[in-house]
Amino acid sequence: MRLFCEQPNADGMPCGHCAECGRILAGDNPDVVIVEPDGQRIKIDQVRYIKDEFAKSPVEGSTKVFIIEGAETLTTNAANGLLKFIEEPVANRVIFLLTTNKSMMLSTILSRTQIVEFPPLSADAFADSLRQQHISENQIPLLVGLTNSLDEAEQLVADDWLAHCQHELSRWFTQLAKHDEMAFVTVQTGLMPLAHDRIIKR
């Protein structure tokens, strides 16, 4: 957004309100190309598409931006294909490779990039983000302990999955405290189905 913003603020940050910021937020800027994994991986055909777009001039402005999300999921062929054209930079082209695990990326790609590390959100900031999503206050401390990702948190609360987990764990713990042999049954019938139902992809 900062590369296209019409009214950046005094700190150099995008305003978030101008027409260009709005178009980027809506995914409606032809000079911003976003690629995500197709299923579990980013495949060679997707990199060929990026390469074709990379060779084209910007449609409207002077800059073209490419955002590759989940860059660690590039297949070997796709990673090698990407390497071939990032070795020869073109003016006014910016590529962002976004990853939560850079150790899974080719060292030859990493050596040709500027690496910027983003620390996780603080627990307080993450809790505030969860409140803005109208997540139940009694679930926020649990979510803060489980994840630092808003997307993962939303998956965990979808369909009341987390609430069901809380209920089943409470029932299981109560049975354990009473030395009730049904605690073993609760693991099999209450907890295991929930565990299999919600596997977060990392």
N, C-alpha and C positions, 0 to 999 in steps of 0.2 A: 504493500500500500504506500509506503514511504517513497518508493521510486516513481509512483504515479500521482501522488497526492497534489492537489491544486493549492492547498492551504496548510502546509505543515506548521506545527506550533513552534514556539520558541526553543523547545528542547530538541527539535528536529524530528519529532514523532508525527505520524500521519494524523490528520484531524478526525478521520472516521466518519465524516459527514458530507464531504463534497461529492460531486457526481462520480469522480473517478474512484474514490474509496467505496462508494455504494456499489458500483459496477463490479469491483473486485470481490466484495463481500457476497454479491449475488452470483459470482462465477460467470460474469457477463462481459469480461474484457478479452478480446481476441488475442491480445499480446501477452496474456498470462496463461501458460499451458500447464495443466496439472495432470499428473499420471499417478494412479494408485495401483496396488497389486490386483491382478486379475485372478481372483480366487486366493490362493496362498502365495503366489509368486508374481513378480514383474517379469514379463516374458520378452523374448527377442523382438517380436513384432511390435511391442509397445516402444522399445528403444528405437526401432526403425522409424516409427511415427515421430518420435522426438527428434531424431536426426533430420528427417524431412522438414519439420517445422523450424529446426535450428538453422537450416540453410536459407529459409525465407526471410525477407526483410520484415520488420515490424509493420503491422497493418495501419496503425493510427499514430503512434508516437515514434520515439527514437530508440526505445528500449524494449527488449523482449525478455520475459522471465519464464523460467521453467521450474516447476516444483515437483520433485519426485518423492512421494510419500512412501514410507516403509522401504527405504533404499536397501536395507539389509536383505530384502526378499528377492533381489535381482538374481535370476538364474545365472549360471556361469557364463553362458553364451551372451546373455543380456548385459552382464557386467563388462565383459570384454568388448562388446559392441559400443557401450557407453564410453569406455576408456579411449577408444579410437578417436572419437571426436572431441572429447574434453582435453585431449593432449594438444589440440590446436585451437586455442580460444579465438572467438570472433568478437569484435568490438560490439559493445552494447547488447551483449547476451549475458544473462545471469542465471546460473543453475543452482537451485537449493536442493541438496540431498538430505532428506529428513530421516533420522533413524533413532531408535531407542537402544541400539546395540551396534556401535560402530565396529566392534571386534569381528562381526560377521561379514564385514565388507572387505573387498580386495585391498590389500595394502598399496597396490599400485594406484588405485583410485584415491585412497586417503592421502597419498603423498602429493597428489595434484590438486588438493582442495585446501581451503582455509577452514580449519575446524573451530567451531564455536560451541562450547559446552553450555547447556542451560541447566542450572540446578533445579531440583524438584521444588514445587511450591511449598512454602512453609505450611505446617499443619493448620494454622489460623487462617491463612489465605485460602487454602483448599476448602476448609469448612465454610468460609464465606461464599465461595463459588457454589458449593452444594446447597446452601440456603437460597441462593438466587435461582436455583433450579427447583425450588419448593420441595426439597427432600425433607422427610420427617426429621425433626430435631433429635429424636431418640435414636435414629439410625446414623446420624452424622459421625459421632465418635467411632462407631464400628467401621464405617467406610473409610475414615481417615487412617485407621489402623490397617486396613486391608489394601488400599491402593492410593496412588497419587495422581490417577488419571480420571478426569471427569467422564470420558467415554466409558471406561470400565465401571465406574460408579453407577452410571445410568443403566448399564447392562445388568448390574447386580440388583438394582431395585425394580427393574422391569417385571411386570406380571406379579408383583409382590413376592418375588423370589427370596429376597433378603428377610422379609417379615416371616415367611414360612420357615426359613432357616433358624431365625431367632426362636420361634415357637418350638420347633423340634429339638433344638439344643437345650432349651429350658426344660422340656419334658424329659429328655435323656438325663440331664444333670440331676433333676429331682429324683428320678428312678435310681441313679447311682447312689445318691446321698442316703436313700432308704434301703440300699442293698437289694433292690428289686431286680429279679432275674430278667424282667421284661426289658431292661436297659439294652441288652444284647439284641433283642428283637427290634427295638426302636432304631438302632443303628442300621439294621438291614432294611426295614420297611419305611423309615422316616428320613434318615439322613443320606443314605447311599443314593436313592433316586434323585434327591436334590443335587448331590455332588455331580452326578452324571448329566444332569439337565443344564448346568451352567458352567461350561469350561471356558474361561476367558482366554482369548488368543493373545499371546504376547509376541 
